[in-house]
């Protein structure tokens, strides 16, 4: 998988379309309707993982510190259905963590993770903070690295 790391204004219309289409496909079509554009994309780095044919298979965004949490915040973590079980999600998260460490050395990283993925995030070094809560009618945990 080839990764690109861009600010919102650097994405370009084609990459932005790919991101929004994948987010809609998984977050809205699979998980149920909610307001995906939340005003934070413009204040974030965007990590896109594409295959050799250029298809977007994995994506996450890192919201700038102070916009959602005090720490940089990884969110909208997504793997295309056809790439699940291939290691693409872990590769994406590892790359995102490295990029965060480069951009904000010494800062903790916060995520809001679906509770069903707790083991996945624990394996990446995240520990739950606080109680389980509902976000968009899906149980979540607030892990921090």
N, CA, C and O atoms as a MOPAC input file, in Angstrom:
PM7 MOZYME 1SCF
protein

 N      0.84900 1    -1.17300 1     0.00000 1
 C      0.00000 1     0.00000 1     0.00000 1
 C      0.89600 1     1.23800 1     0.00000 1
 O      1.90200 1     1.30000 1     0.70700 1
 N      0.51100 1     2.19900 1    -0.79500 1
 C      1.23900 1     3.46600 1    -0.88800 1
 C      0.43600 1     4.52600 1    -0.14300 1
 O     -0.76500 1     4.68400 1    -0.36300 1
 N      1.12400 1     5.25500 1     0.75000 1
 C      0.44800 1     6.25500 1     1.56300 1
 C      0.76200 1     7.66300 1     1.08500 1
 O      1.87200 1     7.96300 1     0.64600 1
 N     -0.25700 1     8.52000 1     1.18400 1
 C     -0.05300 1     9.95800 1     1.00600 1
 C     -0.59200 1    10.64700 1     2.24900 1
 O     -1.56900 1    10.19200 1     2.84400 1
 N      0.04200 1    11.73800 1     2.63800 1
 C     -0.25400 1    12.48200 1     3.86500 1
 C     -0.44300 1    13.92500 1     3.44300 1
 O      0.50900 1    14.57300 1     3.00700 1
 N     -1.65200 1    14.43400 1     3.56400 1
 C     -1.95800 1    15.76700 1     3.04000 1
 C     -2.85900 1    16.54700 1     3.97900 1
 O     -3.66700 1    15.97400 1     4.71000 1
 N     -2.70800 1    17.84800 1     3.94800 1
 C     -3.67300 1    18.73000 1     4.58700 1
 C     -4.90900 1    18.76400 1     3.68600 1
 O     -4.83400 1    18.41400 1     2.50800 1
 N     -6.03500 1    19.18300 1     4.23900 1
 C     -7.29600 1    19.21300 1     3.51100 1
 C     -7.16900 1    19.95600 1     2.18400 1
 O     -7.58900 1    19.45600 1     1.14000 1
 N     -6.58800 1    21.15100 1     2.23500 1
 C     -6.50200 1    21.97900 1     1.02400 1
 C     -5.55600 1    21.41100 1    -0.02100 1
 O     -5.57300 1    21.85500 1    -1.16900 1
 N     -4.73300 1    20.44400 1     0.34900 1
 C     -3.79500 1    19.81500 1    -0.58800 1
 C     -4.33600 1    18.52200 1    -1.20500 1
 O     -3.71900 1    17.97000 1    -2.11500 1
 N     -5.47400 1    18.03900 1    -0.72200 1
 C     -6.00100 1    16.75500 1    -1.19000 1
 C     -6.31000 1    16.74200 1    -2.68000 1
 O     -6.01400 1    15.76300 1    -3.36400 1
 N     -6.89300 1    17.79900 1    -3.18100 1
 C     -7.36100 1    17.82300 1    -4.56200 1
 C     -8.74300 1    17.20400 1    -4.65200 1
 O     -9.13000 1    16.41000 1    -3.79500 1
 N     -9.48000 1    17.56200 1    -5.67900 1
 C    -10.87200 1    17.13100 1    -5.77300 1
 C    -11.01000 1    15.62000 1    -5.96400 1
 O    -11.95100 1    15.02400 1    -5.43900 1
 N    -10.11000 1    14.99600 1    -6.69300 1
 C    -10.22500 1    13.56000 1    -6.94200 1
 C     -9.96500 1    12.76100 1    -5.66600 1
 O    -10.70000 1    11.82000 1    -5.37000 1
 N     -8.93600 1    13.12200 1    -4.91100 1
 C     -8.65500 1    12.42900 1    -3.64700 1
 C     -9.77200 1    12.67900 1    -2.64400 1
 O    -10.19000 1    11.76400 1    -1.93500 1
 N    -10.25400 1    13.91500 1    -2.58200 1
 C    -11.35500 1    14.22700 1    -1.67700 1
 C    -12.59200 1    13.40500 1    -2.03500 1
 O    -13.26700 1    12.88500 1    -1.14700 1
 N    -12.89000 1    13.28600 1    -3.31300 1
 C    -14.02300 1    12.46800 1    -3.74800 1
 C    -13.83300 1    11.01500 1    -3.30400 1
 O    -14.76300 1    10.40300 1    -2.77700 1
 N    -12.63600 1    10.46100 1    -3.51300 1
 C    -12.36100 1     9.08400 1    -3.10800 1
 C    -12.56300 1     8.89300 1    -1.60700 1
 O    -13.15100 1     7.90100 1    -1.17600 1
 N    -12.07900 1     9.83700 1    -0.82100 1
 C    -12.21400 1     9.77300 1     0.64100 1
 C    -13.68200 1     9.79900 1     1.04000 1
 O    -14.13500 1     8.95300 1     1.81200 1
 N    -14.42100 1    10.76200 1     0.52100 1
 C    -15.83300 1    10.89000 1     0.90000 1
 C    -16.64800 1     9.68300 1     0.42100 1
 O    -17.56700 1     9.24400 1     1.11100 1
 N    -16.31800 1     9.15500 1    -0.74400 1
 C    -17.02600 1     7.97500 1    -1.24500 1
 C    -16.76800 1     6.76100 1    -0.34700 1
 O    -17.69800 1     6.01900 1    -0.03200 1
 N    -15.51800 1     6.55200 1     0.06700 1
 C    -15.21200 1     5.42100 1     0.95000 1
 C    -15.84500 1     5.62300 1     2.32000 1
 O    -16.39800 1     4.68100 1     2.88700 1
 N    -15.77300 1     6.82700 1     2.85500 1
 C    -16.39700 1     7.08900 1     4.15500 1
 C    -17.90200 1     6.86100 1     4.08500 1
 O    -18.48400 1     6.30100 1     5.01400 1
 N    -18.53400 1     7.28200 1     3.00900 1
 C    -19.97100 1     7.06200 1     2.84600 1
 C    -20.27600 1     5.56800 1     2.72900 1
 O    -21.21300 1     5.06700 1     3.35200 1
 N    -19.49100 1     4.87500 1     1.93800 1
 C    -19.70500 1     3.44200 1     1.71200 1
 C    -19.68300 1     2.64600 1     3.01700 1
 O    -20.50100 1     1.74900 1     3.21800 1
 N    -18.74700 1     2.97900 1     3.89800 1
 C    -18.60900 1     2.21200 1     5.13000 1
 C    -19.36900 1     2.84700 1     6.28400 1
 O    -20.19000 1     2.19000 1     6.92300 1
 N    -19.10200 1     4.11700 1     6.55300 1
 C    -19.67700 1     4.73100 1     7.74800 1
 C    -21.17600 1     4.96700 1     7.64600 1
 O    -21.87000 1     4.93600 1     8.66200 1
 N    -21.68800 1     5.20000 1     6.45200 1
 C    -23.11600 1     5.48800 1     6.32100 1
 C    -23.88100 1     4.28700 1     5.77700 1
 O    -24.91000 1     3.91000 1     6.33900 1
 N    -23.40200 1     3.68300 1     4.70400 1
 C    -24.11600 1     2.55300 1     4.10900 1
 C    -24.04600 1     1.30200 1     4.99800 1
 O    -25.04000 1     0.58700 1     5.12400 1
 N    -22.89000 1     1.03000 1     5.61300 1
 C    -22.75700 1    -0.15600 1     6.46400 1
 C    -23.24600 1     0.09600 1     7.89000 1
 O    -23.89500 1    -0.76400 1     8.48400 1
 N    -22.94000 1     1.26400 1     8.43400 1
 C    -23.15400 1     1.48600 1     9.86400 1
 C    -24.37700 1     2.32300 1    10.19000 1
 O    -24.75800 1     2.40900 1    11.35800 1
 N    -24.99200 1     2.92900 1     9.22100 1
 C    -26.19400 1     3.71700 1     9.48000 1
 C    -25.96300 1     5.20400 1     9.29800 1
 O    -24.83700 1     5.69500 1     9.39300 1
 N    -27.03400 1     5.89800 1     9.04000 1
 C    -26.95900 1     7.31800 1     8.70500 1
 C    -26.45400 1     8.16200 1     9.87300 1
 O    -26.86300 1     7.97000 1    11.01800 1
 N    -25.57400 1     9.08000 1     9.56800 1
 C    -25.11100 1    10.10500 1    10.50000 1
 C    -24.45300 1    11.20000 1     9.68900 1
 O    -24.20700 1    11.02700 1     8.49500 1
 N    -24.16600 1    12.32000 1    10.32000 1
 C    -23.56300 1    13.46800 1     9.64200 1
 C    -22.04800 1    13.28000 1     9.60600 1
 O    -21.36800 1    13.58600 1    10.58600 1
 N    -21.51600 1    12.78800 1     8.50500 1
 C    -20.07800 1    12.55000 1     8.39500 1
 C    -19.28200 1    13.85300 1     8.32900 1
 O    -18.36700 1    14.03300 1     9.13200 1
 N    -19.59000 1    14.77000 1     7.40800 1
 C    -18.84100 1    16.04000 1     7.40900 1
 C    -19.14700 1    16.79100 1     8.71100 1
 O    -20.27700 1    17.22500 1     8.93700 1
 N    -18.13100 1    16.93600 1     9.55500 1
 C    -18.32800 1    17.49400 1    10.88800 1
 C    -17.57100 1    18.78800 1    11.14300 1
 O    -17.49800 1    19.25200 1    12.28100 1
 N    -17.01000 1    19.37100 1    10.09300 1
 C    -16.28200 1    20.62100 1    10.25500 1
 C    -14.83700 1    20.43800 1    10.70200 1
 O    -14.12400 1    21.42400 1    10.88500 1
 N    -14.39000 1    19.19500 1    10.88100 1
 C    -13.02100 1    18.96800 1    11.33700 1
 C    -12.06200 1    18.57700 1    10.21400 1
 O    -10.84600 1    18.64200 1    10.39100 1
 N    -12.59200 1    18.17300 1     9.06700 1
 C    -11.70900 1    17.79500 1     7.95900 1
 C    -10.75900 1    18.91300 1     7.57200 1
 O     -9.61000 1    18.66100 1     7.21100 1
 N    -11.23400 1    20.14700 1     7.64500 1
 C    -10.41600 1    21.29400 1     7.26100 1
 C     -9.29400 1    21.57000 1     8.25800 1
 O     -8.38800 1    22.35000 1     7.96700 1
 N     -9.34600 1    20.94000 1     9.42500 1
 C     -8.35400 1    21.14000 1    10.48900 1
 C     -7.61300 1    19.83800 1    10.76600 1
 O     -7.31200 1    19.50900 1    11.91300 1
 N     -7.32700 1    19.10800 1     9.70000 1
 C     -6.75100 1    17.78100 1     9.88300 1
 C     -5.76500 1    17.44000 1     8.77600 1
 O     -5.78200 1    18.00900 1     7.68400 1
 N     -4.90200 1    16.48100 1     9.11200 1
 C     -4.09400 1    15.78600 1     8.12200 1
 C     -4.89400 1    14.57900 1     7.65800 1
 O     -5.66900 1    14.01500 1     8.43100 1
 N     -4.71600 1    14.18100 1     6.41700 1
 C     -5.44500 1    13.05500 1     5.84800 1
 C     -4.43800 1    12.04500 1     5.30700 1
 O     -3.58000 1    12.38000 1     4.49000 1
 N     -4.55600 1    10.80000 1     5.77700 1
 C     -3.65900 1     9.72800 1     5.35400 1
 C     -4.45200 1     8.76600 1     4.48000 1
 O     -5.41600 1     8.14800 1     4.93100 1
 N     -4.03700 1     8.64900 1     3.23400 1
 C     -4.71300 1     7.79300 1     2.26500 1
 C     -3.80300 1     6.64600 1     1.89400 1
 O     -2.62600 1     6.85500 1     1.59900 1
 N     -4.33400 1     5.42800 1     1.90600 1
 C     -3.59100 1     4.24300 1     1.49800 1
 C     -4.20100 1     3.67000 1     0.23400 1
 O     -5.36300 1     3.26500 1     0.22200 1
 N     -3.41500 1     3.63700 1    -0.82400 1
 C     -3.89600 1     3.16500 1    -2.12000 1
 C     -3.11300 1     1.92400 1    -2.54800 1
 O     -1.95300 1     1.74300 1    -2.17700 1
 N     -3.77500 1     1.07300 1    -3.33800 1
 C     -3.08400 1    -0.08300 1    -3.89900 1
 C     -2.33600 1     0.33900 1    -5.15900 1
 O     -2.36600 1     1.50900 1    -5.54000 1
 N     -1.66900 1    -0.60900 1    -5.80200 1
 C     -0.86600 1    -0.29300 1    -6.99300 1
 C     -1.70600 1     0.23300 1    -8.14700 1
 O     -1.19200 1     0.93000 1    -9.02100 1
 N     -3.01100 1    -0.09700 1    -8.15800 1
 C     -3.90300 1     0.39500 1    -9.21100 1
 C     -4.46200 1     1.78100 1    -8.88300 1
 O     -5.19200 1     2.36500 1    -9.68400 1
 N     -4.11500 1     2.30600 1    -7.69900 1
 C     -4.58200 1     3.63500 1    -7.32000 1
 C     -5.89700 1     3.65200 1    -6.56400 1
 O     -6.42100 1     4.72600 1    -6.26500 1
 N     -6.44900 1     2.46900 1    -6.24400 1
 C     -7.71800 1     2.41800 1    -5.50800 1
 C     -7.49100 1     2.73000 1    -4.03800 1
 O     -6.55200 1     2.22200 1    -3.42500 1
 N     -8.35200 1     3.56500 1    -3.47600 1
 C     -8.26900 1     3.90700 1    -2.06600 1
 C     -8.77800 1     2.72800 1    -1.24700 1
 O     -9.95100 1     2.36500 1    -1.33900 1
 N     -7.89300 1     2.12600 1    -0.43800 1
 C     -8.25300 1     0.96600 1     0.36700 1
 C     -8.31900 1     1.28700 1     1.85900 1
 O     -8.98500 1     0.58100 1     2.61600 1
 N     -7.63400 1     2.34500 1     2.28200 1
 C     -7.59700 1     2.66900 1     3.70300 1
 C     -7.41100 1     4.17600 1     3.87600 1
 O     -6.77300 1     4.84100 1     3.06000 1
 N     -7.98200 1     4.68800 1     4.95200 1
 C     -7.95300 1     6.13000 1     5.18100 1
 C     -8.09300 1     6.41300 1     6.67800 1
 O     -8.76700 1     5.68500 1     7.40500 1
 N     -7.44700 1     7.47700 1     7.11100 1
 C     -7.70600 1     8.05500 1     8.42500 1
 C     -7.39600 1     9.53200 1     8.35200 1
 O     -6.73300 1    10.01200 1     7.43300 1
 N     -7.90100 1    10.24600 1     9.36000 1
 C     -7.54600 1    11.66200 1     9.46500 1
 C     -6.99600 1    11.89600 1    10.86700 1
 O     -7.33700 1    11.18900 1    11.81500 1
 N     -6.14400 1    12.89700 1    10.97200 1
 C     -5.59600 1    13.30200 1    12.25500 1
 C     -5.98400 1    14.75700 1    12.47100 1
 O     -5.47900 1    15.66000 1    11.80400 1
 N     -6.89100 1    14.96300 1    13.41700 1
 C     -7.37200 1    16.30600 1    13.72800 1
 C     -6.32800 1    17.00700 1    14.59000 1
 O     -5.78100 1    16.42600 1    15.52800 1
 N     -6.06700 1    18.25500 1    14.25500 1
 C     -5.07200 1    19.05100 1    14.96800 1
 C     -5.37300 1    19.14600 1    16.45800 1
 O     -6.53800 1    19.19800 1    16.85500 1
 N     -4.33100 1    19.16900 1    17.28600 1
 C     -4.53900 1    19.37500 1    18.72500 1
 C     -5.35000 1    20.64600 1    18.96800 1
 O     -5.17200 1    21.66300 1    18.29800 1
 N     -6.24800 1    20.55100 1    19.95000 1
 C     -7.06200 1    21.70600 1    20.31500 1
 C     -8.35700 1    21.84100 1    19.54600 1
 O     -9.20500 1    22.65600 1    19.91000 1
 N     -8.53400 1    21.05800 1    18.48600 1
 C     -9.76700 1    21.15300 1    17.70200 1
 C    -10.86000 1    20.22600 1    18.23800 1
 O    -12.03100 1    20.60600 1    18.27000 1
 N    -10.49500 1    19.03400 1    18.65200 1
 C    -11.44200 1    18.07200 1    19.20500 1
 C    -11.02200 1    17.70400 1    20.63000 1
 O    -11.84000 1    17.69300 1    21.55000 1
 N     -9.75100 1    17.40700 1    20.79100 1
 C     -9.13300 1    17.09400 1    22.08200 1
 C     -7.88200 1    17.95500 1    22.22100 1
 O     -7.47000 1    18.62100 1    21.27100 1
 N     -7.28400 1    17.93600 1    23.40200 1
 C     -6.01800 1    18.64900 1    23.59500 1
 C     -4.90700 1    18.01600 1    22.76800 1
 O     -3.98900 1    18.70200 1    22.31900 1
 N     -4.99700 1    16.69800 1    22.56900 1
 C     -3.98900 1    15.96500 1    21.82700 1
 C     -4.37200 1    15.89500 1    20.34600 1
 O     -5.52200 1    16.15400 1    19.99100 1
 N     -3.40500 1    15.54300 1    19.47200 1
 C     -3.79500 1    15.18700 1    18.10200 1
 C     -4.72100 1    13.98000 1    18.18000 1
 O     -4.55900 1    13.12200 1    19.04800 1
 N     -5.68500 1    13.91600 1    17.27900 1
 C     -6.73700 1    12.90800 1    17.36500 1
 C     -6.87600 1    12.14800 1    16.04900 1
 O     -7.20300 1    12.72600 1    15.01300 1
 N     -6.62300 1    10.84400 1    16.11200 1
 C     -6.82800 1     9.98300 1    14.93600 1
 C     -8.29100 1     9.56900 1    14.90000 1
 O     -8.84900 1     9.12000 1    15.90100 1
 N     -8.89800 1     9.72600 1    13.74000 1
 C    -10.29800 1     9.35000 1    13.59000 1
 C    -10.63700 1     9.01900 1    12.14800 1
 O     -9.78600 1     9.06800 1    11.25900 1
 N    -11.90700 1     8.67800 1    11.93900 1
 C    -12.41500 1     8.27600 1    10.62400 1
 C    -11.53500 1     7.17600 1    10.02900 1
 O    -11.29300 1     7.14500 1     8.82300 1
 N    -11.06200 1     6.27700 1    10.89000 1
 C    -10.22000 1     5.17000 1    10.46000 1
 C    -11.09200 1     4.18500 1     9.68400 1
 O    -12.12500 1     3.73000 1    10.17600 1
 N    -10.66100 1     3.86500 1     8.46900 1
 C    -11.50800 1     3.06400 1     7.60300 1
 C    -10.67000 1     2.18200 1     6.67700 1
 O     -9.63700 1     2.59800 1     6.15200 1
 N    -11.14400 1     0.96600 1     6.49900 1
 C    -10.56700 1     0.04900 1     5.52600 1
 C    -11.69600 1    -0.39700 1     4.60900 1
 O    -12.77100 1    -0.77400 1     5.07700 1
 N    -11.45500 1    -0.35400 1     3.31000 1
 C    -12.47300 1    -0.79300 1     2.35200 1
 C    -12.81100 1    -2.25900 1     2.61500 1
 O    -11.92600 1    -3.04100 1     2.96100 1
 N    -14.08500 1    -2.64100 1     2.45500 1
 C    -14.47800 1    -4.03300 1     2.72100 1
 C    -13.59300 1    -5.05900 1     2.02700 1
 O    -13.28100 1    -6.09400 1     2.61500 1
 N    -13.18500 1    -4.79700 1     0.79700 1
 C    -12.37800 1    -5.76300 1     0.05700 1
 C    -10.94200 1    -5.86900 1     0.57200 1
 O    -10.21200 1    -6.77900 1     0.18100 1
 N    -10.53400 1    -4.95200 1     1.44200 1
 C     -9.17000 1    -4.98500 1     1.99000 1
 C     -9.12900 1    -5.46600 1     3.43800 1
 O     -8.04900 1    -5.57600 1     4.01800 1
 N    -10.28000 1    -5.75100 1     4.02300 1
 C    -10.31100 1    -6.19200 1     5.41900 1
 C     -9.67500 1    -7.57200 1     5.55000 1
 O     -9.81900 1    -8.43000 1     4.67900 1
 N     -8.97300 1    -7.75700 1     6.65200 1
 C     -8.30300 1    -9.02800 1     6.90700 1
 C     -6.96200 1    -9.17200 1     6.21000 1
 O     -6.35000 1   -10.23800 1     6.27000 1
 N     -6.49600 1    -8.12500 1     5.55400 1
 C     -5.22500 1    -8.17300 1     4.82300 1
 C     -4.08800 1    -7.51200 1     5.57700 1
 O     -2.93800 1    -7.56500 1     5.14200 1
 N     -4.40000 1    -6.89100 1     6.70500 1
 C     -3.38400 1    -6.13000 1     7.43000 1
 C     -3.36100 1    -4.66600 1     7.04500 1
 O     -2.56000 1    -3.89900 1     7.57900 1
 N     -4.22300 1    -4.26800 1     6.13100 1
 C     -4.24100 1    -2.87300 1     5.67500 1
 C     -4.58200 1    -1.91500 1     6.80900 1
 O     -4.00700 1    -0.82900 1     6.89200 1
 N     -5.50600 1    -2.29900 1     7.68200 1
 C     -5.89400 1    -1.43500 1     8.79000 1
 C     -4.75500 1    -1.19400 1     9.75800 1
 O     -4.54100 1    -0.06300 1    10.19500 1
 N     -4.02100 1    -2.24000 1    10.10000 1
 C     -2.87300 1    -2.07700 1    10.99800 1
 C     -1.77000 1    -1.26100 1    10.34200 1
 O     -1.15100 1    -0.41200 1    10.98300 1
 N     -1.52700 1    -1.51800 1     9.06700 1
 C     -0.51400 1    -0.73400 1     8.35000 1
 C     -0.90500 1     0.74000 1     8.33500 1
 O     -0.06000 1     1.61200 1     8.53600 1
 N     -2.17300 1     1.01200 1     8.10000 1
 C     -2.67800 1     2.38600 1     8.09800 1
 C     -2.46200 1     3.04500 1     9.45800 1
 O     -1.93300 1     4.15300 1     9.53800 1
 N     -2.87400 1     2.36000 1    10.52700 1
 C     -2.73800 1     2.92600 1    11.86600 1
 C     -1.27200 1     3.12000 1    12.24500 1
 O     -0.91600 1     4.14300 1    12.83000 1
 N     -0.43000 1     2.16100 1    11.92000 1
 C      0.99800 1     2.32200 1    12.23400 1
 C      1.56900 1     3.54000 1    11.52400 1
 O      2.32800 1     4.31300 1    12.10900 1
 N      1.20200 1     3.70600 1    10.26800 1
 C      1.66800 1     4.87300 1     9.51100 1
 C      1.12100 1     6.15700 1    10.13000 1
 O      1.84200 1     7.14800 1    10.24400 1
 N     -0.14900 1     6.14100 1    10.52900 1
 C     -0.74200 1     7.32000 1    11.16000 1
 C     -0.06500 1     7.68000 1    12.46600 1
 O      0.14300 1     8.85800 1    12.75400 1
 N      0.28200 1     6.67900 1    13.25600 1
 C      0.96700 1     6.92400 1    14.52800 1
 C      2.34900 1     7.53200 1    14.27300 1
 O      2.74600 1     8.48400 1    14.94400 1
 N      3.07500 1     6.97800 1    13.30100 1
 C      4.39300 1     7.52100 1    12.95500 1
 C      4.26500 1     8.97800 1    12.51100 1
 O      5.05500 1     9.82500 1    12.92600 1
 N      3.27600 1     9.26900 1    11.67300 1
 C      3.09700 1    10.65000 1    11.19700 1
 C      2.77400 1    11.58600 1    12.35200 1
 O      3.25900 1    12.71700 1    12.38600 1
 N      1.95700 1    11.12600 1    13.30200 1
 C      1.64200 1    11.94500 1    14.47700 1
 C      2.89100 1    12.21500 1    15.29900 1
 O      3.11300 1    13.33800 1    15.75300 1
 N      3.70400 1    11.18300 1    15.49000 1
 C      4.91700 1    11.33900 1    16.28500 1
 C      5.89200 1    12.30400 1    15.61800 1
 O      6.61900 1    13.02600 1    16.30100 1
 N      5.90900 1    12.31700 1    14.29300 1
 C      6.77100 1    13.25400 1    13.57000 1
 C      6.23500 1    14.67900 1    13.66200 1
 O      7.00300 1    15.62500 1    13.84300 1
 N      4.91800 1    14.83000 1    13.53700 1
 C      4.30900 1    16.16500 1    13.54600 1
 C      4.25000 1    16.76400 1    14.95100 1
 O      4.41900 1    17.97100 1    15.11900 1
 N      4.01000 1    15.92000 1    15.96100 1
 C      3.85800 1    16.39200 1    17.34400 1
 C      4.70100 1    15.52100 1    18.27000 1
 O      4.14800 1    14.72800 1    19.03200 1
 N      6.01900 1    15.65000 1    18.22000 1
 C      6.89100 1    14.78500 1    19.03900 1
 C      6.53200 1    14.88600 1    20.52300 1
 O      6.30500 1    15.97100 1    21.06000 1
 N      6.49000 1    13.72600 1    21.15900 1
 C      6.24600 1    13.68100 1    22.59300 1
 C      4.80400 1    13.84200 1    23.02000 1
 O      4.50600 1    13.74600 1    24.21000 1
 N      3.90000 1    14.08400 1    22.08600 1
 C      2.48100 1    14.26300 1    22.42000 1
 C      1.76500 1    12.91900 1    22.39000 1
 O      2.03800 1    12.07500 1    21.53600 1
 N      0.85300 1    12.73500 1    23.32500 1
 C     -0.02200 1    11.57000 1    23.29700 1
 C     -0.97700 1    11.72200 1    22.11600 1
 O     -1.20300 1    12.82700 1    21.62300 1
 N     -1.52300 1    10.61300 1    21.67800 1
 C     -2.51000 1    10.60100 1    20.59400 1
 C     -3.81600 1    10.10400 1    21.17900 1
 O     -3.83300 1     9.12100 1    21.92000 1
 N     -4.90300 1    10.77100 1    20.85500 1
 C     -6.20600 1    10.34300 1    21.34400 1
 C     -7.03200 1     9.84600 1    20.16600 1
 O     -6.93900 1    10.36500 1    19.05400 1
 N     -7.84600 1     8.82500 1    20.44000 1
 C     -8.80400 1     8.34600 1    19.45300 1
 C    -10.13000 1     8.08600 1    20.14500 1
 O    -10.17900 1     7.87700 1    21.35700 1
 N    -11.18100 1     8.09800 1    19.38300 1
 C    -12.48500 1     7.64100 1    19.82500 1
 C    -12.76500 1     6.41000 1    18.99000 1
 O    -13.03300 1     6.51200 1    17.79300 1
 N    -12.70400 1     5.23300 1    19.62600 1
 C    -12.74200 1     3.98300 1    18.87300 1
 C    -14.01500 1     3.20600 1    19.14900 1
 O    -14.53000 1     3.21400 1    20.26700 1
 N    -14.51400 1     2.53900 1    18.13300 1
 C    -15.65100 1     1.65800 1    18.33700 1
 C    -15.25300 1     0.57000 1    19.33900 1
 O    -14.18300 1    -0.02800 1    19.22800 1
 N    -16.11400 1     0.33000 1    20.29900 1
 C    -15.81800 1    -0.61900 1    21.37700 1
 C    -15.48700 1    -2.00900 1    20.83000 1
 O    -14.65500 1    -2.70900 1    21.40800 1
 N    -16.11300 1    -2.41700 1    19.74000 1
 C    -15.86200 1    -3.75500 1    19.18500 1
 C    -14.43600 1    -3.89700 1    18.64600 1
 O    -13.97400 1    -5.01000 1    18.39500 1
 N    -13.74300 1    -2.77400 1    18.47100 1
 C    -12.37300 1    -2.80000 1    17.95400 1
 C    -11.33400 1    -2.56500 1    19.04900 1
 O    -10.18100 1    -2.24100 1    18.76300 1
 N    -11.75100 1    -2.73100 1    20.30100 1
 C    -10.83100 1    -2.47000 1    21.42400 1
 C     -9.54500 1    -3.28000 1    21.29700 1
 O     -8.46100 1    -2.72800 1    21.48600 1
 N     -9.63000 1    -4.56100 1    20.98700 1
 C     -8.43300 1    -5.40200 1    20.87600 1
 C     -7.48700 1    -4.88500 1    19.78900 1
 O     -6.27500 1    -4.81500 1    19.99300 1
 N     -8.04600 1    -4.52600 1    18.63900 1
 C     -7.24900 1    -3.98000 1    17.53100 1
 C     -6.43600 1    -2.77600 1    18.00400 1
 O     -5.23700 1    -2.69200 1    17.73800 1
 N     -7.08600 1    -1.84200 1    18.70500 1
 C     -6.39900 1    -0.63300 1    19.14600 1
 C     -5.44600 1    -0.90600 1    20.30300 1
 O     -4.40500 1    -0.25700 1    20.40100 1
 N     -5.77500 1    -1.84900 1    21.18000 1
 C     -4.85300 1    -2.23500 1    22.26200 1
 C     -3.55500 1    -2.77400 1    21.66400 1
 O     -2.47000 1    -2.46500 1    22.15600 1
 N     -3.66400 1    -3.57700 1    20.60700 1
 C     -2.47200 1    -4.13400 1    19.95200 1
 C     -1.58100 1    -3.04200 1    19.36700 1
 O     -0.39300 1    -3.26500 1    19.13700 1
 N     -2.14300 1    -1.88100 1    19.12900 1
 C     -1.38200 1    -0.74800 1    18.60200 1
 C     -0.88900 1     0.18100 1    19.71100 1
 O     -0.28400 1     1.21600 1    19.43100 1
 N     -1.14700 1    -0.18500 1    20.96900 1
 C     -0.63800 1     0.59000 1    22.09400 1
 C     -1.62300 1     1.53800 1    22.74600 1
 O     -1.24100 1     2.28200 1    23.64900 1
 N     -2.87700 1     1.53800 1    22.32000 1
 C     -3.87900 1     2.42300 1    22.90100 1
 C     -4.55100 1     1.74600 1    24.09400 1
 O     -4.81200 1     0.54300 1    24.07300 1
 N     -4.82200 1     2.52600 1    25.12100 1
 C     -5.49500 1     2.04000 1    26.32200 1
 C     -6.78800 1     2.82500 1    26.50800 1
 O     -6.79300 1     4.04500 1    26.34300 1
 N     -7.88900 1     2.14500 1    26.85000 1
 C     -9.16200 1     2.85500 1    27.06100 1
 C     -9.07200 1     3.83900 1    28.22900 1
 O     -8.43100 1     3.57400 1    29.24600 1
 N     -9.73000 1     4.97000 1    28.04800 1
 C     -9.82700 1     5.99200 1    29.08700 1
 C    -11.30900 1     6.29100 1    29.27600 1
 O    -11.98000 1     6.70700 1    28.33100 1
 N    -11.82000 1     6.08700 1    30.46800 1
 C    -13.22700 1     6.38200 1    30.73500 1
 C    -14.14700 1     5.23700 1    30.37300 1
 O    -13.71200 1     4.14800 1    29.99800 1
 N    -15.43500 1     5.52000 1    30.49800 1
 C    -16.46800 1     4.52200 1    30.26000 1
 C    -16.87500 1     4.48000 1    28.79400 1
 O    -16.62500 1     5.41300 1    28.03200 1
 N    -17.50800 1     3.37500 1    28.42000 1
 C    -18.06900 1     3.24100 1    27.08500 1
 C    -19.18300 1     4.26800 1    26.90900 1
 O    -19.90300 1     4.57200 1    27.86000 1
 N    -19.32800 1     4.80300 1    25.69900 1
 C    -20.36700 1     5.78900 1    25.39300 1
 C    -20.86400 1     5.56600 1    23.97300 1
 O    -20.21200 1     4.88600 1    23.18100 1
 N    -22.00500 1     6.13000 1    23.65600 1
 C    -22.56100 1     6.03000 1    22.30700 1
 C    -22.14000 1     7.23800 1    21.48400 1
 O    -22.24600 1     8.38200 1    21.92700 1
 N    -21.66500 1     6.96100 1    20.28300 1
 C    -21.39400 1     8.00700 1    19.30400 1
 C    -22.03700 1     7.53600 1    18.01100 1
 O    -21.67500 1     6.48500 1    17.48200 1
 N    -22.97700 1     8.29700 1    17.50600 1
 C    -23.73100 1     7.90100 1    16.30800 1
 C    -24.37700 1     6.52900 1    16.49700 1
 O    -24.40800 1     5.71700 1    15.57200 1
 N    -24.89000 1     6.27700 1    17.70000 1
 C    -25.57000 1     5.04100 1    18.08000 1
 C    -24.68300 1     3.79700 1    18.02300 1
 O    -25.19300 1     2.68200 1    17.91100 1
 N    -23.36200 1     3.97500 1    18.09800 1
 C    -22.41000 1     2.87000 1    18.11500 1
 C    -21.59900 1     2.98200 1    19.40100 1
 O    -21.07200 1     4.05600 1    19.69100 1
 N    -21.48000 1     1.89900 1    20.18800 1
 C    -20.65600 1     1.94800 1    21.40800 1
 C    -19.19700 1     2.27700 1    21.08300 1
 O    -18.59400 1     1.66200 1    20.20300 1
 N    -18.64200 1     3.25100 1    21.79900 1
 C    -17.26700 1     3.70500 1    21.61200 1
 C    -16.52400 1     3.72400 1    22.93000 1
 O    -17.12200 1     3.73200 1    24.00600 1
 N    -15.19800 1     3.73100 1    22.82100 1
 C    -14.29500 1     3.93900 1    23.95700 1
 C    -13.38000 1     5.09900 1    23.60000 1
 O    -13.14200 1     5.37100 1    22.42300 1
 N    -12.86700 1     5.78200 1    24.61600 1
 C    -11.95800 1     6.90300 1    24.39900 1
 C    -10.52300 1     6.53700 1    24.70700 1
 O    -10.00500 1     6.96700 1    25.73800 1
 N     -9.84100 1     5.75300 1    23.85200 1
 C     -8.45000 1     5.37800 1    24.13100 1
 C     -7.46500 1     6.51800 1    23.89700 1
 O     -7.71600 1     7.44800 1    23.13100 1
 N     -6.33800 1     6.40500 1    24.58700 1
 C     -5.25000 1     7.35500 1    24.42400 1
 C     -3.95600 1     6.54800 1    24.38300 1
 O     -3.82000 1     5.55600 1    25.09900 1
 N     -3.02100 1     6.96000 1    23.56300 1
 C     -1.72900 1     6.24900 1    23.50000 1
 C     -0.83000 1     6.70500 1    24.61600 1
 O      0.29800 1     6.22700 1    24.73400 1

